[in-house]
């Protein structure tokens, strides 16, 4: 079952007050001043609910870190294990060579800065993997996905992991531009997947017409339309709610937007 969990992060009291008053805006794990756009805080330290400290509770897809800077090798390895188990149910295995390449890259998170040659080799390997799993995702999306049975979903999670890991390594090695390219690449593919899942999920002509129309919108306008759908009464929705897989990926795009802001702020 696809689910989004709440995580609680520690924040300074003044930042929490500004967030709740509307002076600050949260974009994924990034808190920024609403008027200037300047980043004022990154959500980093998880906090137990019972502790009597300032906190903010947010939903976060477990496949990503709150921010790119705080994406950890441990989080990635845990998600790889879950994905292997998820695929194993369908008698599908990630190729050992692919796993080895992913694990090599993951093991470098937070380690030494990579030189130009090392980074070039690694990003080249990860780009090849991305293309392969994006192709698998596309085939499943086209040939196998049905309402309530999105067999393509594990494969798009793989390319999200590939992108996040590679962007993290590019950032820690000082290649901000290349990190941004990886984030933008997967963001675009995720938006396309959300639109496809909404269309697959449409069972009436009314729903199909609506989601076909808004699928032509740019991402920001498309998400505004989805908010309108989710805001309608659950007992009598105007249109069929998007599937949980689409909502999960939508949440991923929010954190990827935060990654972009984080990268833009690096001088």
C-alpha positions in Angstrom: 0.0 0.0 0.0 1.3 3.5 -0.9 1.4 5.9 2.0 2.8 9.2 3.1 4.0 9.5 6.7 4.3 12.5 8.9 7.7 13.4 10.2 8.3 16.0 12.9 11.3 18.3 12.6 12.9 20.6 15.2 12.8 24.3 14.2 13.8 27.5 16.1 10.7 29.1 17.8 10.9 32.3 15.7 11.0 30.3 12.5 8.0 28.2 13.5 6.1 31.4 14.3 6.9 33.0 11.0 5.9 29.8 9.2 2.5 29.6 10.9 1.9 33.4 10.4 2.4 33.1 6.7 5.7 35.1 6.6 7.6 32.0 5.6 6.7 29.4 3.1 7.6 25.7 3.1 8.7 24.1 -0.2 9.5 20.5 0.6 12.2 20.6 3.3 13.1 24.3 2.6 11.6 27.2 4.5 11.9 30.5 2.8 10.9 34.1 3.3 7.7 34.6 1.3 8.4 38.2 0.2 12.1 37.9 -0.7 12.3 34.1 -1.5 15.4 33.9 0.6 15.9 30.5 2.3 15.7 30.9 6.1 15.9 27.3 7.3 16.4 23.7 6.1 14.4 21.0 7.9 17.1 18.7 9.1 16.7 17.4 12.7 13.9 15.0 13.3 12.2 15.5 16.7 10.2 13.2 18.9 6.7 14.4 19.4 6.8 14.1 23.1 9.8 16.5 23.5 8.8 20.0 24.6 10.6 21.9 21.8 9.5 23.9 18.8 8.6 21.6 15.9 6.9 21.4 12.6 5.1 18.3 11.3 5.2 17.6 7.5 4.5 14.7 5.2 7.5 13.4 3.4 8.0 10.6 0.8 10.4 8.3 2.5 12.3 7.8 -0.8 13.8 11.4 -0.5 15.5 13.3 2.2 14.0 16.4 3.7 16.6 18.4 1.7 19.3 17.3 -0.7 22.0 18.2 1.8 20.5 15.9 4.4 19.8 12.9 2.1 21.7 10.0 3.7 23.2 6.8 2.4 21.3 4.9 5.1 17.9 6.3 3.8 18.8 5.3 0.2 20.0 1.8 1.2 16.8 1.2 3.2 14.7 2.2 0.2 16.6 0.0 -2.2 15.9 -2.9 0.1 12.2 -2.1 0.1 12.1 -1.8 -3.7 13.8 -5.2 -4.1 11.1 -6.8 -1.9 8.4 -4.9 -3.7 9.7 -6.2 -7.1 10.3 -9.7 -5.8 6.6 -10.1 -5.3 6.2 -9.8 -9.0 9.3 -12.1 -9.6 11.4 -9.2 -10.8 14.9 -8.6 -9.7 17.2 -5.6 -10.1 20.3 -6.8 -12.1 23.2 -7.4 -9.8 25.4 -5.1 -11.9 22.8 -2.3 -11.5 22.6 -2.8 -7.8 26.4 -2.7 -7.6 26.5 0.6 -9.4 23.8 2.1 -7.3 25.4 0.9 -4.1 28.8 2.3 -5.1 27.3 5.7 -5.7 25.2 5.6 -2.5 28.3 4.7 -0.5 30.0 8.0 -1.6 27.2 10.2 -0.1 28.8 12.4 2.5 32.3 11.1 1.8 35.1 13.0 0.0 34.6 15.4 -2.9 34.8 13.6 -6.2 37.3 14.9 -8.7 36.1 15.8 -12.3 37.1 12.4 -13.7 35.4 10.4 -10.9 32.3 12.5 -11.1 32.1 12.1 -14.9 32.4 8.3 -14.7 29.8 8.0 -12.0 27.3 10.3 -13.6 27.7 8.5 -16.9 27.0 5.2 -15.2 24.0 6.6 -13.4 22.7 8.2 -16.6 22.8 4.9 -18.3 20.8 3.3 -15.5 18.3 6.1 -15.5 17.7 5.6 -19.2 17.2 1.9 -18.7 14.8 2.1 -15.8 12.9 5.0 -17.4 12.4 2.7 -20.5 11.2 -0.1 -18.2 8.8 2.3 -16.4 7.5 3.6 -19.8 6.8 0.1 -21.0 5.0 -0.9 -17.9 3.0 2.4 -17.9 1.9 1.8 -21.5 1.3 -2.0 -21.6 0.5 -3.2 -18.1 -0.9 -0.4 -15.9 -4.6 -0.5 -15.1 -6.7 1.4 -12.5 -5.6 0.2 -9.0 -2.7 -1.8 -10.4 0.2 0.6 -11.3 2.9 -1.9 -12.0 5.2 0.9 -13.3 5.3 2.5 -9.9 8.4 0.7 -8.4 10.4 1.7 -11.5 9.7 5.4 -11.3 10.8 5.2 -7.6 14.1 3.7 -8.8 14.7 6.6 -11.2 13.8 9.0 -8.3 16.5 7.4 -6.2 19.0 7.4 -9.0 18.5 11.1 -9.6 18.6 12.0 -5.9 21.8 10.1 -5.3 23.5 11.6 -8.3 22.3 15.1 -7.6 23.6 14.7 -4.0 27.0 13.6 -5.2 27.2 16.5 -7.8 26.3 19.0 -5.1 28.9 17.7 -2.6 31.5 17.8 -5.3 30.7 21.5 -6.2 28.9 20.8 -9.5 25.7 22.7 -8.7 24.6 23.0 -12.4 24.8 19.3 -13.0 23.0 18.6 -9.7 20.2 20.9 -10.9 20.0 19.1 -14.2 19.4 15.8 -12.5 16.7 17.3 -10.2 15.0 18.9 -13.2 15.2 15.8 -15.3 13.3 13.6 -12.8 10.9 16.4 -11.8 9.7 16.5 -15.5 9.4 12.7 -15.7 7.4 12.6 -12.4 5.0 15.2 -13.6 4.4 13.2 -16.7 3.8 10.1 -14.6 1.2 11.9 -12.4 -0.7 13.0 -15.4 -0.7 9.5 -16.8 -1.9 7.9 -13.5 -4.7 10.4 -13.3 -5.8 9.5 -16.8 -5.5 5.7 -16.2 -7.6 6.3 -13.0 -10.4 8.0 -14.9 -13.4 5.7 -15.4 -16.1 8.0 -16.7 -16.2 10.3 -19.8 -16.5 13.3 -17.5 -13.3 12.4 -15.6 -11.4 11.5 -18.7 -12.3 14.7 -20.4 -11.3 16.8 -17.4 -7.9 15.0 -16.8 -7.1 15.0 -20.5 -7.6 18.7 -20.6 -5.5 19.6 -17.5 -2.8 17.1 -18.5 -1.8 19.7 -21.2 -1.2 22.4 -18.5 2.3 23.3 -17.2 3.1 21.6 -13.8 2.1 24.6 -11.6 -1.3 25.0 -13.2 -1.9 21.2 -13.3 -1.2 20.9 -9.6 -3.6 23.8 -8.9 -6.3 21.9 -10.7 -5.5 18.7 -8.6 -5.9 20.8 -5.5 -9.4 21.8 -6.6 -10.3 18.1 -7.1 -8.9 17.2 -3.7 -10.8 20.1 -2.0 -14.2 18.8 -3.2 -16.3 16.8 -0.7 -15.1 13.2 -0.4 -18.7 12.0 -0.3 -19.5 13.8 -3.6 -16.3 14.6 -5.5 -16.5 16.8 -8.6 -14.1 14.5 -10.3 -12.5 11.2 -9.3 -9.6 11.7 -6.9 -6.2 11.0 -8.2 -4.8 7.6 -7.1 -2.4 7.5 -4.1 0.5 6.8 -6.4 -0.1 10.2 -8.0 -0.4 11.9 -4.7 2.8 10.3 -3.5 4.7 11.5 -6.6 3.1 14.9 -6.3 4.7 15.1 -2.8 8.0 14.0 -4.3 7.8 17.0 -6.7 7.4 19.4 -3.8 10.6 18.1 -2.2 12.4 18.2 -5.6 11.4 21.9 -5.9 13.0 22.4 -2.5 16.2 20.8 -3.8 16.2 23.3 -6.7 15.8 26.2 -4.3 18.6 24.7 -2.1 20.9 24.4 -5.1 20.1 28.0 -6.3 21.0 29.3 -2.9 24.6 27.9 -2.9 27.1 30.7 -3.8 
